Amino acid sequence: MLLNKLPGFPRSPSGLEWQILKRLPMATVTGLTLIAAGWAAMHAWPPALPSFELAAWLTRMDFVALGVLFVFLTLLFTVFIGCVIVLIMKGPAYVADPYPLSDRDQPLP
């Protein structure tokens, strides 16, 4: 039978993973807001450069903002996956499937 729970084995108490998971939505909104505000500020108040240099600078800063956005989202996703893995590991214990020994009828004492 698949996934037989081990009787009498209590579930591990929750820990830091739940605290992190509860704060993840606010961290996402805060981080995205800061990245968007930085991007908007770069376009609202650009440095005093000649027009051809300003266009190149703004394009470069757009790519920097995209890079920061992707790194931030990757970080959030990695933290989320880590919390989910810890939650699964702290779940109930399961009985392993029997593994028949090929060379003996019974295991050694």
Short mmCIF file of the C-alpha atoms (twelve columns), coordinates in Angstrom:
data_MODEL
# 
_entry.id   MODEL 
# 
loop_
_atom_site.group_PDB 
_atom_site.id 
_atom_site.type_symbol 
_atom_site.label_atom_id 
_atom_site.label_alt_id 
_atom_site.label_comp_id 
_atom_site.label_asym_id 
_atom_site.label_seq_id 
_atom_site.Cartn_x 
_atom_site.Cartn_y 
_atom_site.Cartn_z 
_atom_site.pdbx_PDB_model_num 
ATOM 1   C CA . MET A 1   0.000  0.000   0.000   1 
ATOM 2   C CA . LEU A 2   1.244  3.464   -0.837  1 
ATOM 3   C CA . LEU A 3   2.130  5.989   1.895   1 
ATOM 4   C CA . ASN A 4   1.329  4.137   5.109   1 
ATOM 5   C CA . LYS A 5   1.655  6.553   8.034   1 
ATOM 6   C CA . LEU A 6   3.817  5.388   10.902  1 
ATOM 7   C CA . PRO A 7   1.544  4.932   13.936  1 
ATOM 8   C CA . GLY A 8   2.390  6.821   17.109  1 
ATOM 9   C CA . PHE A 9   4.802  9.225   15.403  1 
ATOM 10  C CA . PRO A 10  3.749  12.839  16.134  1 
ATOM 11  C CA . ARG A 11  4.089  15.612  13.622  1 
ATOM 12  C CA . SER A 12  7.051  17.924  14.296  1 
ATOM 13  C CA . PRO A 13  6.162  21.344  15.704  1 
ATOM 14  C CA . SER A 14  6.072  24.217  13.268  1 
ATOM 15  C CA . GLY A 15  8.948  26.631  13.384  1 
ATOM 16  C CA . LEU A 16  10.585 29.409  11.423  1 
ATOM 17  C CA . GLU A 17  9.245  28.183  8.067   1 
ATOM 18  C CA . TRP A 18  5.686  29.318  8.886   1 
ATOM 19  C CA . GLN A 19  6.893  32.729  10.029  1 
ATOM 20  C CA . ILE A 20  8.803  33.152  6.771   1 
ATOM 21  C CA . LEU A 21  5.852  31.956  4.657   1 
ATOM 22  C CA . LYS A 22  3.529  34.432  6.381   1 
ATOM 23  C CA . ARG A 23  5.911  37.324  5.679   1 
ATOM 24  C CA . LEU A 24  6.604  36.354  2.067   1 
ATOM 25  C CA . PRO A 25  3.608  38.198  0.503   1 
ATOM 26  C CA . MET A 26  4.499  41.456  2.266   1 
ATOM 27  C CA . ALA A 27  8.147  41.051  1.292   1 
ATOM 28  C CA . THR A 28  7.065  40.523  -2.318  1 
ATOM 29  C CA . VAL A 29  4.906  43.640  -2.394  1 
ATOM 30  C CA . THR A 30  7.546  45.730  -0.630  1 
ATOM 31  C CA . GLY A 31  10.355 44.589  -2.901  1 
ATOM 32  C CA . LEU A 32  8.366  45.074  -6.103  1 
ATOM 33  C CA . THR A 33  7.300  48.536  -4.919  1 
ATOM 34  C CA . LEU A 34  10.897 49.546  -4.202  1 
ATOM 35  C CA . ILE A 35  12.118 48.263  -7.560  1 
ATOM 36  C CA . ALA A 36  9.285  50.055  -9.397  1 
ATOM 37  C CA . ALA A 37  9.928  53.262  -7.435  1 
ATOM 38  C CA . GLY A 38  13.621 53.147  -8.309  1 
ATOM 39  C CA . TRP A 39  12.834 52.582  -11.966 1 
ATOM 40  C CA . ALA A 40  10.300 55.434  -11.981 1 
ATOM 41  C CA . ALA A 41  12.744 57.756  -10.211 1 
ATOM 42  C CA . MET A 42  15.434 57.058  -12.803 1 
ATOM 43  C CA . HIS A 43  13.024 58.095  -15.569 1 
ATOM 44  C CA . ALA A 44  11.503 61.034  -13.686 1 
ATOM 45  C CA . TRP A 45  14.812 62.601  -12.656 1 
ATOM 46  C CA . PRO A 46  17.504 61.516  -15.108 1 
ATOM 47  C CA . PRO A 47  21.026 62.898  -14.818 1 
ATOM 48  C CA . ALA A 48  22.062 65.923  -16.846 1 
ATOM 49  C CA . LEU A 49  23.630 64.247  -19.873 1 
ATOM 50  C CA . PRO A 50  23.570 64.958  -23.579 1 
ATOM 51  C CA . SER A 51  20.552 63.392  -25.284 1 
ATOM 52  C CA . PHE A 52  22.448 60.530  -26.971 1 
ATOM 53  C CA . GLU A 53  24.182 59.605  -23.704 1 
ATOM 54  C CA . LEU A 54  20.948 59.967  -21.748 1 
ATOM 55  C CA . ALA A 55  19.139 57.474  -23.993 1 
ATOM 56  C CA . ALA A 56  21.973 54.967  -23.558 1 
ATOM 57  C CA . TRP A 57  22.036 55.552  -19.799 1 
ATOM 58  C CA . LEU A 58  18.273 55.066  -19.461 1 
ATOM 59  C CA . THR A 59  18.405 51.877  -21.520 1 
ATOM 60  C CA . ARG A 60  21.243 50.561  -19.372 1 
ATOM 61  C CA . MET A 61  19.342 51.409  -16.181 1 
ATOM 62  C CA . ASP A 62  16.233 49.663  -17.548 1 
ATOM 63  C CA . PHE A 63  18.288 46.511  -17.953 1 
ATOM 64  C CA . VAL A 64  19.718 46.933  -14.453 1 
ATOM 65  C CA . ALA A 65  16.190 47.279  -13.051 1 
ATOM 66  C CA . LEU A 66  15.108 44.135  -14.931 1 
ATOM 67  C CA . GLY A 67  18.127 42.285  -13.577 1 
ATOM 68  C CA . VAL A 68  17.346 43.348  -10.017 1 
ATOM 69  C CA . LEU A 69  13.708 42.316  -10.531 1 
ATOM 70  C CA . PHE A 70  14.640 38.830  -11.774 1 
ATOM 71  C CA . VAL A 71  17.163 38.289  -8.983  1 
ATOM 72  C CA . PHE A 72  14.579 39.389  -6.414  1 
ATOM 73  C CA . LEU A 73  11.886 37.088  -7.800  1 
ATOM 74  C CA . THR A 74  14.351 34.190  -7.953  1 
ATOM 75  C CA . LEU A 75  15.279 34.815  -4.318  1 
ATOM 76  C CA . LEU A 76  11.625 34.827  -3.251  1 
ATOM 77  C CA . PHE A 77  10.905 31.628  -5.180  1 
ATOM 78  C CA . THR A 78  13.949 29.912  -3.655  1 
ATOM 79  C CA . VAL A 79  12.911 30.868  -0.130  1 
ATOM 80  C CA . PHE A 80  9.356  29.666  -0.846  1 
ATOM 81  C CA . ILE A 81  10.572 26.296  -2.158  1 
ATOM 82  C CA . GLY A 82  12.848 25.920  0.884   1 
ATOM 83  C CA . CYS A 83  9.928  26.547  3.258   1 
ATOM 84  C CA . VAL A 84  7.745  24.044  1.405   1 
ATOM 85  C CA . ILE A 85  10.492 21.414  1.599   1 
ATOM 86  C CA . VAL A 86  10.835 21.955  5.359   1 
ATOM 87  C CA . LEU A 87  7.047  21.686  5.751   1 
ATOM 88  C CA . ILE A 88  7.042  18.389  3.879   1 
ATOM 89  C CA . MET A 89  9.959  17.079  5.906   1 
ATOM 90  C CA . LYS A 90  8.213  17.976  9.176   1 
ATOM 91  C CA . GLY A 91  5.052  16.177  8.106   1 
ATOM 92  C CA . PRO A 92  3.948  12.764  9.341   1 
ATOM 93  C CA . ALA A 93  6.343  9.830   9.153   1 
ATOM 94  C CA . TYR A 94  5.621  7.034   6.707   1 
ATOM 95  C CA . VAL A 95  6.470  3.343   6.776   1 
ATOM 96  C CA . ALA A 96  8.991  2.418   4.128   1 
ATOM 97  C CA . ASP A 97  8.219  -0.286  1.610   1 
ATOM 98  C CA . PRO A 98  9.757  -3.664  2.479   1 
ATOM 99  C CA . TYR A 99  12.920 -4.520  0.615   1 
ATOM 100 C CA . PRO A 100 13.410 -8.260  0.197   1 
ATOM 101 C CA . LEU A 101 16.965 -9.485  0.726   1 
ATOM 102 C CA . SER A 102 18.191 -11.554 -2.186  1 
ATOM 103 C CA . ASP A 103 20.944 -13.539 -0.454  1 
ATOM 104 C CA . ARG A 104 19.287 -14.496 2.901   1 
ATOM 105 C CA . ASP A 105 15.925 -15.533 4.178   1 
ATOM 106 C CA . GLN A 106 16.327 -13.302 7.240   1 
ATOM 107 C CA . PRO A 107 18.633 -10.428 8.134   1 
ATOM 108 C CA . LEU A 108 21.690 -11.027 10.280  1 
ATOM 109 C CA . PRO A 109 21.163 -10.593 14.058  1 
# 
